[in-house]
Amino acid sequence: MLGCFAGALLAAVLALLFLRGGDDSGDSTPATANSGSQASGQPSGQDEQAAAGDSARGGAQPDDSWQPHTGPVPILMYHVIGDPEGDVPYPDLWLGEDDFQAQVDWLQDNGYTAVTLIQVQDAWYDGGTLPEKPVVLSFDDGYLGQYLFALPILEEKGWAGQLNLKAEGSDLSGKQVKKMYRAGWEIASHTITHPDLTTLDPASLETELVGSKDQLENELGIEIINFCYPAGQYNQEVADAVEAAGYRGATTVNPGLAEKSMPFELNRIRIDRDDGADALANKLSSAGA
């Protein structure tokens, strides 16, 4: 009798864990081509669910107010969301959660709607539509705070960002990246190892561009459309190689608004440490938004 009771209890616990889907806090697997995939090389159930998404998807969904748009669009550039503990390298790359929340609130209060770069490209080149004041929120490298803080803040508004993800060495697990994708985020390539692409020989350059695209696509089960130059380092040879690798566009660290006529040299507006809503407003105004 006791054995039957124990068996029933174990079955109930396993059923509860299955329904909850597990806990991300214990998932520290790096987002590499091997994590999250079955040994057979076929997509897992999570991969198939991610692959079911439309490439034009985004956190903000079109409605009757969206119109054709071929003009410039601001792309904001973020790195670490959260407050550093002690001395950290490159402290200007950090933005506190409260400052990020204030910026997102300001954007909404001033008529902006966050969309993905894919949605912008669909409007620029394929006759798609955008809200009256579109803005892309891009996040480089793959820091944990982008998942812990930026994801829920944007999700509250029905928005999503663009994650420029290193194929290897980010803070994010494959499971976390898939959750971001299913929340409407665009996942773009940021190379495999984040090198200065202008210093690479042609074979190494191809490995970083094509290899990162293939690696992310194989792990996540989605198509990778866009690219982001590590540290903004590129030249014409690198830009040509990005296009040849099958990307539709690439973001830089060049200041200003992104223009339809420069798909592989898309400007961004850098957000620095302690930039609150007022700083964001000033930077958008200075860029001509």
C-alpha positions in Angstrom: 0.0 0.0 0.0 2.8 2.4 0.9 4.6 1.6 -2.4 1.4 2.5 -4.4 1.1 5.8 -2.5 4.8 6.7 -3.1 4.4 5.9 -6.8 1.3 8.0 -7.1 3.1 10.9 -5.3 6.1 10.7 -7.6 3.8 10.7 -10.7 2.0 13.8 -9.4 5.3 15.6 -8.8 6.6 14.8 -12.3 3.4 15.9 -13.8 3.6 19.3 -12.0 7.2 19.8 -13.1 6.2 19.0 -16.7 3.4 21.6 -16.6 5.6 24.2 -15.2 8.2 23.6 -17.9 11.2 23.8 -15.5 13.1 26.7 -13.9 15.4 28.9 -15.8 17.4 29.7 -12.7 19.2 26.4 -13.0 19.8 26.6 -16.7 23.3 28.0 -17.3 24.1 26.3 -20.6 25.8 28.7 -22.9 23.9 29.7 -26.1 26.0 27.6 -28.5 25.1 25.5 -31.4 25.1 22.3 -29.3 22.9 23.4 -26.4 19.2 22.8 -26.5 19.4 20.4 -29.4 18.7 16.7 -29.4 21.6 14.3 -29.9 20.2 13.3 -33.3 20.7 16.8 -34.6 16.9 17.3 -35.1 15.2 20.3 -33.5 13.7 19.7 -30.1 10.1 20.6 -29.3 11.2 24.1 -28.2 13.1 24.5 -31.4 10.0 23.6 -33.4 7.9 26.0 -31.4 10.4 28.8 -32.1 10.5 27.9 -35.8 6.8 28.3 -36.0 7.1 32.1 -35.6 6.7 34.4 -38.6 9.9 36.3 -39.6 7.9 39.6 -39.6 6.9 39.1 -36.0 7.7 41.5 -33.3 6.4 42.4 -29.8 4.3 45.2 -31.2 1.7 43.9 -33.7 0.3 45.9 -36.6 -3.1 47.5 -36.4 -5.2 49.9 -38.5 -3.1 52.9 -37.4 0.1 51.5 -39.0 1.0 53.0 -42.3 3.6 52.6 -45.1 7.0 54.0 -43.9 10.2 54.4 -45.9 11.8 57.2 -43.8 14.6 57.0 -41.2 14.1 55.0 -38.0 15.9 55.4 -34.7 17.7 52.3 -33.4 18.8 52.5 -29.8 21.9 50.7 -28.7 22.0 49.0 -25.3 24.4 46.7 -23.6 24.2 45.6 -19.9 20.8 46.3 -18.2 21.3 46.4 -14.4 23.6 47.9 -11.8 27.2 46.8 -11.6 28.6 45.4 -8.4 32.0 46.9 -7.7 34.5 47.8 -10.4 33.6 46.4 -13.8 35.2 46.8 -17.2 33.6 49.3 -19.4 31.2 50.8 -16.8 29.6 53.0 -19.4 28.0 49.9 -21.0 25.8 49.5 -17.9 22.3 51.0 -17.6 20.3 50.7 -14.4 17.0 48.9 -14.5 15.2 52.1 -13.2 16.8 54.2 -16.0 15.8 51.7 -18.6 12.2 51.6 -17.2 12.1 55.4 -17.3 13.3 55.4 -20.9 10.7 52.9 -22.0 7.9 54.8 -20.2 9.1 58.0 -21.9 9.0 56.4 -25.3 5.5 55.2 -24.8 4.3 58.5 -23.4 5.7 60.4 -26.4 4.1 58.2 -29.0 6.8 55.8 -29.8 6.3 52.1 -30.5 9.1 49.5 -30.3 9.4 47.3 -33.4 12.0 44.9 -34.6 14.5 45.7 -37.4 12.8 43.0 -39.5 9.5 44.9 -39.3 11.4 48.1 -40.3 12.9 46.3 -43.3 9.5 44.8 -44.3 8.2 48.4 -44.4 11.3 49.8 -46.2 11.5 47.2 -48.9 8.4 45.0 -49.0 5.4 47.4 -48.6 4.9 46.7 -45.0 3.6 49.1 -42.4 4.9 50.7 -39.2 3.4 52.7 -36.3 3.6 56.5 -36.5 6.8 56.7 -34.5 8.7 53.5 -34.7 11.9 52.8 -32.7 14.1 49.7 -32.5 15.6 48.8 -29.1 18.8 46.7 -29.8 20.8 44.9 -27.2 24.4 43.7 -27.9 26.3 40.6 -26.9 23.8 38.7 -24.8 24.0 39.8 -21.1 21.8 38.2 -18.5 20.1 41.6 -17.5 18.7 41.7 -21.0 16.7 38.6 -20.2 16.0 39.4 -16.5 15.1 43.1 -16.8 14.6 44.3 -20.4 12.4 41.4 -21.4 9.7 41.8 -18.8 9.7 45.6 -19.0 9.2 45.5 -22.7 6.7 42.6 -22.5 4.5 44.7 -20.2 4.0 47.1 -23.1 3.6 44.5 -25.7 7.0 45.4 -27.1 10.2 43.5 -28.0 13.8 44.2 -28.8 16.5 43.0 -31.1 19.1 40.8 -29.5 22.5 40.9 -31.2 23.8 37.6 -29.9 27.3 36.2 -29.9 27.0 32.5 -30.9 29.5 31.6 -28.2 30.3 33.1 -24.8 27.2 35.1 -24.0 25.6 35.1 -20.5 22.3 33.7 -21.9 21.3 30.0 -22.2 19.7 28.7 -25.3 16.5 28.2 -23.4 16.5 31.9 -22.4 17.1 33.1 -25.9 14.2 30.9 -27.2 11.9 32.5 -24.6 13.0 36.0 -25.8 12.2 34.9 -29.4 8.8 33.6 -28.5 8.1 37.0 -26.7 8.6 38.7 -30.1 12.3 39.5 -30.0 14.4 39.4 -33.1 17.7 37.4 -32.8 20.5 38.8 -34.9 24.1 37.5 -35.3 27.0 39.3 -33.5 29.6 36.8 -34.8 31.0 33.8 -32.9 33.8 35.3 -30.9 33.3 39.1 -31.2 36.5 39.9 -33.0 37.5 43.0 -34.9 36.4 41.9 -38.3 38.6 44.3 -40.2 41.7 42.3 -39.0 40.6 38.9 -40.2 41.7 37.0 -43.3 38.9 36.1 -45.7 38.5 32.5 -44.4 38.3 33.6 -40.8 35.9 36.4 -41.7 33.6 33.9 -43.5 33.7 31.6 -40.4 32.6 34.5 -38.1 29.8 35.6 -40.5 28.5 32.4 -42.0 29.4 30.2 -39.0 27.6 32.3 -36.5 24.5 32.5 -38.6 24.5 28.7 -39.1 25.2 28.0 -35.4 22.4 30.2 -34.2 20.0 28.9 -36.7 20.8 25.3 -35.9 20.4 25.8 -32.2 17.3 28.1 -32.2 15.5 26.6 -35.1 14.8 30.1 -36.6 16.2 32.2 -39.5 18.8 34.8 -38.6 18.1 37.8 -40.8 20.4 40.6 -39.6 23.9 41.2 -38.3 25.7 43.6 -35.9 29.4 44.6 -36.3 31.3 43.8 -33.1 32.5 47.1 -31.5 31.3 48.8 -34.7 34.4 47.7 -36.6 33.9 47.3 -40.3 35.0 48.5 -43.7 33.7 48.0 -47.2 35.3 44.5 -47.5 33.5 43.4 -44.3 30.2 45.0 -45.3 30.4 43.2 -48.7 31.1 39.9 -46.9 28.1 40.4 -44.6 25.9 40.8 -47.6 27.4 37.8 -49.3 26.8 35.7 -46.1 23.1 36.1 -46.6 22.2 38.8 -44.1 19.6 41.5 -45.0 21.2 44.3 -43.0 23.8 45.2 -40.4 23.9 47.7 -37.5 26.9 49.9 -36.6 27.8 52.2 -33.8 27.7 55.2 -36.1 25.5 57.9 -34.6 22.3 58.9 -36.2 19.1 57.5 -37.6 19.0 54.3 -39.6 18.4 54.9 -43.3 16.8 52.7 -45.9 19.5 53.5 -48.4 22.3 52.1 -46.2 21.2 48.6 -45.2 24.6 47.4 -44.2 25.6 50.6 -42.4 22.6 51.2 -40.1 23.2 54.0 -37.6 22.3 53.7 -34.0 21.8 56.0 -31.0 24.1 54.8 -28.1 22.7 54.7 -24.6 25.2 55.2 -21.8 25.3 54.7 -18.1 23.0 57.0 -16.1 21.1 58.1 -19.3 17.6 58.6 -18.0 14.5 59.7 -19.9 15.8 63.3 -20.4 19.1 62.1 -21.9 17.2 59.8 -24.2 14.9 62.6 -25.3 17.9 64.8 -26.0 19.7 62.1 -28.0 16.7 61.4 -30.2 16.2 65.1 -30.8 19.9 65.6 -31.7 19.6 62.7 -34.2 16.6 64.3 -35.9 14.0 61.9 -34.6 
